[in-house]
Amino acid sequence: MPGIREVKAACWAALAVTTALVALSICYGARDQPFLGHQPGGDFISFYVAGKILNEYPHSRLYNSSLQYRLHHAVMPEMPRETVEAYINTPFLASVFRPLARLPFAWSYGLWVAISAVLYICGLAVLWPAEKGFAEVSRIAFLACCSFLPFSIECLAGGQISAVGFFALALCTRWLEAYPLAAGAALSVCLYKPTLLVLVVPMLAIGRRFRTLAGFAAGACVLGALSVAAVGFEGCAAYLQALGVRAEWTARNPSPLPLYKFVDIHTFIRLLAGGHSAASAGTALILMAAAFAYLAVRWWRSRPGTPADGLLWAATIAWTLVFNLYVPIYDTILIVIAALVMAGAVYGSGAAATESDRAAFRGWMLALYAATCVSQAIAAVARFQMLTVVLAAIGFLGLRWSRRLETAGQ
């Protein structure tokens, strides 16, 4: 096993690479030039263009692909058409980027990097374990969280927005027992990408967390009203149509999406099978149904406010990233939430806090960190997404510890 020195060296190297990529992206973006054959700022251009449409055009045209491409080309004239990533997130999220779209692209991207970093670090602060045992490893854990490649490379350098969902889900996790209405309202922010909720919301219903669901419903109504106010009913209908188009893309052969950048079970099986087919889709659906049924039984029997319930929540978050139809690698920063909840359990007191459990936890965290560094390259060549396996195993670990605590009456 690597020691502390090796882990620190890897973390600082990742942070140095991230800083260099962000700085170079800003410099190249200021000159409207490609960076290493890609668009500067990564995927941020699609969010920038969405804000620009709301600022300068009829709002109902937010999801007009021709308009998006034209504005994309106006901002980055040197980039080829095939690099254009259309905006398909919710209308209420696009409103967030209206102020940023008034700035030059390079400045806007740099500001969004800073906002994402603040959201992520605030989410870490909200969930950071207070147990004395964790204090011994808290420094290296913080360094590992900040240099975690799905955050540092995919979100910051890649210009993605997963830090929004991370902060919202972190607040929900912190408030789940003490302030269930507020927790549900925070969770509703994750509606900007509905696939983040495919397991979480149904499990809250099965577990009879009705106050949390009430907060979620209230937040969803507010965000729905904001979406209608932002783009009107016509624009909301166009959003649903855009989701349908993206769903169709997941079934194409060959896929227009870079499948090596996805970790969900549907893509995992599709990579192994060499393409989409009825058999691969059916296998994925069967596995998703089995995972859903197992979690449903556990949630039905769970008791709110217990350590076992917290570990069950962590496992559900981990399995949301696996038993799904559409999970890009940048969304896997949500596993950090599950990891922090599990760390609080194994470094605290209780039936799960044994030395062997701590060793297992450290081993899987090391495997997670290492897998994010090499999984895309392996998936592109060998058609095997190892990160999917690691995420599933971490979820299973949380479920096993939760079961142990349930048996012990905790």
C-alpha positions, 0 to 999 in steps of 0.5 A: 500500500502507498504511504502518506508521502506517496499519496501526498505526492499524487495529490499535489501533482493532480492539483498542479496539473489542474492549476496549469490546465485552468490557467492555460484554458483561460489564456487560450480562451482569451485569444479564441484559440483551441487548447490541446485540440479542445475548446478552452474551458471544456464544457463551460461554453454550453452553459455560457451560451445558454446564459447568452441566449437568455440575455439576447434572444427570445427565451423560448429558443434556449434549446434551439440547437442551431442557435446554440451552435451559431453562438458557440461558433461566435464565441469560439470560431476556431472550434469544429462543429463536432465539439459543440456540446448542447445545453440540455439542463433545466431552464432554471439553471440557465438563469444562473449563467445570465450574469456570467454570460455578460462577461468575456468568455475567459473571465466568465470561465475563470469566475465559474471555476472559483464558484465551483471550488467554493461550492465544493469546499463548502460542501466538504465543510458541511459534512466533514466528520468531527470524530477524533479518530478521523482527525489523524487523517483529516489533512490527507483526506482533505488534500485527496478530496480537493485533488480528486480527479472528477472534481479537479480535472473534470469539473474545474478544468472541464468547466462542468457544474457538478459542484452545484449538485454536490453542495445541494446533496451535502446540505441535504445529507447534513439536514436530513434528520434535524431539518427534514423540510430544508433537506428536501428543499436542498435536494430539489436543486438536484433536479437540474439533472434528474438522473441524480435522483433516480434512487434517492427520491424513491427510497425516501418515499419507501422509507416514509421520510414524508417531511423530507419529501414535502420539502422536496415537492415544495422546492420542485414547485418553486424551481418549476415556476422559475423555469416557466418564468425563465423560458415559458411553457414552450421552452419547458416543452423544448427542454423535455424534447431535448431530454428525449433526444439525449436519451435516443443518443444513448441507444445509437450504434455507434454512440455519438457520446464518449462512452469511456467517460460514463460509469453507469451500469447501462454504459458499463454493459454496453462497453463490454458487449461492444455496442447497444443491443436489446440484450445489453439494455435488458441486462442493465434494466434487470440489474437496476431493478434488482438493486432497486428492490434490495434498497427498497427492502432496506429502506422499508425496514430502516429507522430514521436517526440511527447510524445504520440509517446514515450508512444506508443513505451513503450506500444509496448515493453510491449506487445512484452513480452505478444503477443508472442510465446516464452518469458521466464521470464528473458526476462521480464527485457525489461519491465524496459525500458517501465517503465522508458519511462512511468515514464518520462511521468507521472512525467513530464509535460503534459496531462498524468502527473496527480496525479491519473496517478502517483498513477496508475503508482506506483500501477502497478509498485508495482504489477509488482515487486510483481508478479515477486516474486510469479508468477512462484510458482503460475503458477506451482501450479495453472496453472495461470501466473499472470505476463502475466496479469500485463505486458499486463495491463502496456502496455494498460496503456501506450496506454491509456496515449498515446491516451490521449496525441494524443487527446490533440495534444501532 
